[in-house]
């Protein structure tokens, strides 16, 4: 049997458990609302690297290419493409756009579809976000493990003197990306000290992308947990109940970076989001 959390901590009082569950429920509801968004992750239906010469891409009007980090689109009004997320100006001739590494831009509209420009591994690509995408239409919620207070663990953050840029694998076999690590988080699991590398998150938070013994069985190949800002003594709380799937777990078009080398927990983290189910076929579709 895979080891689980074995820290010798007292059982939390019922009111603490109730508060934990109530807070998690609010968080989980917001998470599912975000996934249901009209042009959220579940709406992605295509990903195309941009070639270096004008080319027609499957299922997308116009001709597309990228040279020296500048994306180009050539189209005529009959193609029905408009500029910007609000679709104000028809594309008649050429349009160009640039996006920073790891960034994205809602660049072109094709009816209700958004065509998003992204830059990954120093290459430009477009993603199509379609509100009628099969994953979005079939979405019924994210499966999770039951909330478990024993997976709320005290830890300590050690910031590095300088951030480190680390090259990692991604969800795509044709792409490697760089992530910026800022320090380590150490905590006890199964009675042993564990150390994971953290990257900077929004508003001072920390992100930890990791693998564990559940991956490929009950969970996605890797997941991420976001941790609040350290206090004045560098203490943090790691709540694995809020571990989430990265976009690649929901769509085959994700470009998500894998964990930095060494970010593995040799225990079964039976907490947070489970892996979505897929059915086989010409194109795998999630079954919620």
C-alpha positions in Angstrom: 0.0 0.0 0.0 1.3 3.4 -0.9 2.3 5.5 2.1 0.2 8.4 3.2 0.5 11.4 5.5 1.8 10.1 8.8 2.6 13.3 10.7 1.7 12.9 14.4 -0.6 15.8 14.6 -3.7 16.0 16.8 -7.1 15.6 15.2 -8.4 19.1 14.4 -11.5 20.2 16.2 -14.8 19.9 14.4 -15.2 23.6 13.9 -11.8 23.8 12.2 -12.7 21.0 9.9 -16.0 22.7 9.1 -14.3 26.0 8.3 -11.8 24.1 6.1 -14.6 22.4 4.1 -16.6 25.6 3.8 -13.6 27.5 2.5 -12.7 24.7 0.1 -16.3 24.6 -1.2 -16.2 28.3 -2.1 -12.8 27.9 -3.7 -13.9 24.8 -5.7 -17.1 26.5 -6.9 -15.0 29.5 -8.2 -12.7 27.1 -9.9 -15.5 25.3 -11.7 -17.0 28.6 -12.7 -13.7 29.6 -14.2 -13.5 26.4 -16.2 -17.0 26.9 -17.5 -16.1 30.4 -18.9 -17.2 30.9 -22.5 -13.6 31.1 -23.7 -11.9 29.3 -20.9 -9.5 26.3 -21.0 -12.3 23.9 -21.9 -13.1 25.8 -25.1 -9.8 25.2 -26.8 -10.3 23.1 -29.9 -7.1 23.6 -31.9 -3.4 24.5 -31.7 -1.2 25.3 -34.7 2.4 26.3 -34.8 2.8 29.2 -37.2 5.1 28.4 -40.2 7.6 30.8 -41.6 5.7 31.3 -44.9 2.0 32.2 -45.4 0.0 29.0 -45.0 -3.6 28.0 -44.7 -4.2 26.2 -41.4 -6.9 23.5 -40.9 -10.2 24.9 -39.8 -9.1 28.5 -39.7 -9.7 31.1 -42.4 -6.9 33.2 -43.8 -3.2 32.6 -44.2 -0.8 32.6 -41.3 2.9 32.8 -40.6 5.5 34.1 -38.2 8.9 35.7 -38.9 11.3 37.0 -36.2 8.7 36.9 -33.5 6.1 38.8 -35.4 2.9 36.9 -36.3 1.2 37.7 -39.6 -2.3 37.1 -40.9 -3.6 37.7 -44.4 -7.3 37.7 -44.9 -10.2 39.2 -46.9 -13.5 40.4 -45.5 -15.2 37.3 -46.8 -13.2 35.3 -44.4 -15.2 36.8 -41.6 -12.2 37.6 -39.3 -12.1 40.6 -37.1 -9.4 42.2 -34.9 -9.4 42.0 -31.1 -11.4 40.1 -28.5 -14.4 42.3 -29.2 -14.2 41.8 -32.9 -14.4 45.4 -33.9 -12.5 45.8 -37.2 -12.7 43.3 -40.1 -9.3 42.0 -41.4 -8.9 43.2 -44.9 -5.4 42.6 -46.1 -2.8 41.9 -43.4 -2.6 42.1 -39.7 0.4 41.6 -37.4 0.9 41.0 -33.7 3.6 40.2 -31.2 3.5 38.5 -27.9 6.2 37.9 -25.3 7.5 34.4 -24.4 5.0 32.4 -22.4 2.4 35.1 -23.1 -0.9 35.1 -24.9 -3.0 37.6 -26.8 -6.7 37.3 -27.8 -5.9 38.5 -31.3 -8.6 37.6 -33.8 -12.3 36.7 -33.7 -14.0 34.3 -36.1 -17.6 34.6 -35.1 -17.8 33.5 -31.5 -14.4 31.8 -31.7 -11.4 33.6 -30.3 -8.1 33.0 -32.1 -5.3 33.4 -29.5 -1.7 34.2 -30.3 0.8 32.5 -28.0 4.6 32.2 -27.9 6.2 29.1 -26.5 9.8 28.0 -26.7 10.6 31.0 -28.9 7.9 29.9 -31.5 4.6 31.5 -32.3 1.4 29.5 -32.4 -2.4 30.1 -32.4 -5.0 28.4 -30.3 -8.7 28.4 -31.1 -11.1 29.0 -28.3 -14.6 27.9 -29.3 -17.6 28.1 -26.8 -19.1 25.1 -28.6 -16.0 23.0 -28.0 -16.9 19.4 -26.9 -15.1 19.5 -23.6 -16.9 22.7 -22.5 -20.3 21.5 -23.6 -19.9 18.2 -21.8 -18.5 19.7 -18.6 -20.3 18.7 -15.4 -17.7 19.5 -12.8 -14.2 18.4 -11.7 -13.8 15.2 -9.7 -11.9 15.6 -6.5 -10.8 13.7 -3.4 -12.7 14.3 -0.2 -11.4 17.3 1.8 -8.9 16.0 4.3 -7.5 18.2 7.1 -4.4 16.0 7.3 -3.4 17.3 3.9 -3.1 20.9 5.3 0.6 20.9 6.2 2.8 23.6 7.8 6.0 24.3 5.8 8.8 26.8 5.5 9.9 28.7 2.4 13.6 29.4 1.7 14.1 32.1 -0.9 17.1 31.8 -3.2 19.5 34.7 -3.4 18.7 34.9 -7.2 15.9 33.3 -9.2 17.0 30.4 -11.4 15.8 29.8 -14.9 15.2 26.0 -15.4 14.4 24.3 -18.7 11.7 21.7 -18.3 9.6 19.3 -20.4 6.0 20.2 -21.3 2.7 18.5 -22.2 3.8 18.6 -25.8 6.6 16.4 -27.1 7.7 19.1 -29.5 8.2 21.8 -26.9 10.5 22.5 -23.9 10.0 25.7 -21.8 11.8 27.6 -19.2 10.4 28.4 -15.8 11.8 30.7 -13.1 12.2 29.1 -9.7 12.5 31.4 -6.7 13.2 29.0 -3.7 12.2 25.8 -1.9 9.5 24.8 0.4 10.1 22.1 3.0 7.5 20.2 5.1 6.9 16.9 6.7 5.0 14.1 4.9 5.0 10.5 6.1 7.3 11.5 8.9 10.0 12.6 6.5 11.2 16.1 5.4 10.3 16.8 1.8 11.7 19.7 -0.2 10.0 21.0 -3.4 11.1 23.9 -5.7 8.6 26.8 -6.0 8.0 29.3 -8.8 6.6 32.8 -8.4 2.8 33.1 -8.6 0.5 36.0 -8.7 0.4 38.6 -5.9 3.3 37.1 -3.9 2.0 33.6 -3.9 4.1 30.5 -4.7 3.3 27.7 -7.2 4.6 24.2 -6.7 4.2 21.8 -9.7 4.9 18.2 -8.6 4.4 14.5 -9.2 3.4 11.8 -6.7 2.4 8.2 -6.6 -1.2 8.8 -7.9 -0.2 10.2 -11.3 -1.4 8.2 -14.2 -3.9 6.4 -12.1 -6.3 8.6 -10.2 -4.7 11.9 -11.1 -3.1 13.7 -14.1 0.6 13.2 -15.0 1.4 16.2 -12.8 -0.5 18.8 -10.8 0.1 22.2 -9.1 -0.7 23.6 -5.7 -0.7 27.4 -5.0 0.6 28.5 -1.7 0.0 31.9 0.1 2.7 34.4 0.7 5.2 33.4 3.5 4.8 35.2 6.8 7.5 37.2 8.5 9.1 34.0 9.6 9.0 32.4 6.2 6.3 30.0 7.3 3.7 28.8 4.8 0.7 26.5 4.7 0.5 23.9 2.0 -3.1 22.9 1.5 -3.0 19.9 -0.9 -6.8 19.9 -0.9 -6.5 22.8 -3.4 -4.2 20.9 -5.7 -5.4 21.4 -9.3 -5.0 20.0 -12.8 -3.1 22.1 -15.3 -4.9 22.9 -18.6 -3.3 19.9 -20.4 -5.4 17.6 -18.2 -8.5 19.0 -19.8 -7.4 19.7 -23.4 -5.0 17.9 -25.7 -3.8 21.4 -26.8 -2.2 22.4 -23.6 1.5 23.5 -23.4 1.9 23.2 -19.7 5.4 23.0 -18.2 6.3 19.8 -16.3 7.7 20.0 -12.8 11.3 21.0 -12.3 13.6 17.9 -11.8 13.3 16.6 -8.3 9.7 17.9 -7.6 8.4 14.4 -6.8 6.7 13.2 -3.6 7.2 9.5 -3.0 3.7 9.2 -1.4 0.2 9.1 -2.7 -1.3 12.6 -2.5 -4.9 11.6 -2.3 -6.1 15.3 -2.2 -7.3 17.9 -4.6 -8.4 17.3 -8.2 -8.6 13.9 -9.8 -7.9 13.3 -13.5 -10.8 13.9 -15.9 -11.9 10.7 -17.7 -11.4 10.4 -21.5 -13.0 8.2 -24.1 -11.0 7.0 -27.0 -11.7 7.8 -30.7 -10.4 10.0 -33.5 -10.2 12.8 -30.9 -10.4 12.0 -27.2 -13.2 13.7 -25.4 -13.6 14.2 -21.6 -16.4 12.4 -19.9 -17.4 14.2 -16.7 
